[in-house]
Amino acid sequence: MNAEGRTRLDQMPEWHALAKHREEFGQTHLRRLFADDPGRAERYSVRVGDLYLDYSKHLVTDETLRLLQQLAESAGVFRLRDAMFEGEKINITEDRAVLHTALRTPESATVRVDGENVMPKVHQVLIKMSTFATKVREGHWRGHTGKRIKNVVNIGIGGSDLGPAMAYEALRPYTAREMDFRFVSNVDGADLHEAVRDLDPAETLFIVASKTFTTIETITNAKAARAWLLEGLGGEESAVAAHFVAVSTNAEKVAEFGINTDNMFEFWDWVGGRYSYDSAIGLSLMVAIGPQCFGDMLAGFHLVDEHFRTASPEANAPLLLGLLGVWYGNFHDAQSHAVLPYSHYLSRFTAYLQQLDMESNGKSTEREGRPVNWQTGPVVWGTPGTNGQHAYYQLLHQGTKMIPADLIGFVEPVAELGALRDQHDLLMANLFAQGQALAFGKSEEEVRAEGVSEAQVPHRTFPGNRPTTTILATELSPSVLGQLIALYEHKVFVQGAIWNIDSFDQWGVELGKALAKRLEPALTEGAEVAGLDRSTATLVERYRELRGR
Ligand SMILES: O=P(O)(O)OC[C@H]1O[C@](O)(CO)[C@@H](O)[C@@H]1O
């Protein structure tokens, strides 16, 4: 038992019951589970808003689900969920509330942090964003020389980049096509260079997005962007005001950088970076898709928030997804989780989820400070289908590792595809076929029946029994995107709650940042770095030598 009186996860009776159930489950095949239960596909599905989730191709029975739900109850998932929605400081290592859900809550609601209702300020910022986005979109916000803004470059990294960049790609058909949107994150100068090399500075607006406004990559890129702008516009410092706005929680640092805080869009320390793209961090996205679509997206988020908050455990989609991940990660030794969207527009979706999931649950310390005794967050990876099918799906089908996967697809192809819409059925046939092949495989008998030579039979056999969730949505609209992201946010929440880790801090990124800061002078000026290990010292020496320093 820990300090809060919570029994440790691996000592809970539900944990042991699941371990025993796993032994009994053995290699029970999905073929058998479907044969024994004709109603399985209908029963193991759930609808949330515009999303339809089929989880029938999972290695579970009613008993598995019952035990997992009991585990969630005993682990305090529902208590922690309610505490999150109520603004309690559940990010314990940073002593912060976790209230990204407030960003998409209607203004009439009351959500308190330290006694203050935060809803008025959330909506004030949304109005300020809308006014600004509309001005830029309608050409009323002019550059220093009076030209209309045609290009928007978001400079940020991690949560200040991945969200807007992902959503911009996802919602391209909804974007202002006459404008160009680019996202710069990497401190590699090539990123900024390639983003601006063909742009006219007089028509370019930079949105510097950083929660802390101290992140070295973002500040370095923002300074370089300012130098590029000034060089292009004749060096007048006053040009900066019309071409730079900021999104941050840190007004002091924004002012220090030289951006007028009137042109700063605020958010708050109770919004985690990786949970922030529906805050002012989404400003570039709002300029791209307009305030109306941004509002639709927020409504989509809110719909799933309410579902997560109120739906019964049996019908609670984020809870189910979280529990399935626990079942595989903790009782089947699955190490990774593939997210496979069958939409070209979701090209950045998995990259976004990598931060959401791996920065949240890549932890090995319990909330009270003890090392965990169980596996925590999986490696999340994947790329859009059908490209992955011709690359790594081989391993999914016949490799030695169990990799649960999410297959995500849409019923309606995007309208502007015109005649290319005809390809949509083929795309979706591939999605359904993959789920089918992974689940049911192809037996030796079936291979033999095709007249395959005996020597070839083992190579051509597919074991199947590889679990997938299929998420089917009507169309990739702003609302549906919000629904999907909220679904994953809360899935990650459920898992962190069960593993008893703080899903809202990210101390693991600090050491590398500090070491890079110490090493940089050694690379540029040959400065001595005290206590450097021989391997790193030799690499630095080699680097300097080859760079002719
Ligand atoms: O928005 P900021 O403060 O620049 O931080 C960017 C990113 O850096 C991190 O702190 C990790 O390095 C992320 O959590 C965050 O999204």
The ligand as an ORCA input file, in Angstrom:
! r2SCAN-3c Opt
* xyz 0 1
  O       5.907     25.377    -25.673
  P       7.286     25.293    -25.169
  O       7.433     25.831    -23.778
  O       8.259     25.960    -26.117
  O       7.686     23.782    -25.065
  C       7.712     22.952    -26.184
  C       7.734     21.514    -25.836
  O       8.864     21.198    -25.048
  C       8.534     20.246    -24.056
  O       8.534     20.886    -22.833
  C       9.481     19.095    -24.029
  O      10.775     19.469    -24.287
  C       7.142     19.782    -24.432
  O       6.447     19.252    -23.386
  C       6.567     21.003    -25.013
  O       5.436     20.729    -25.774
*
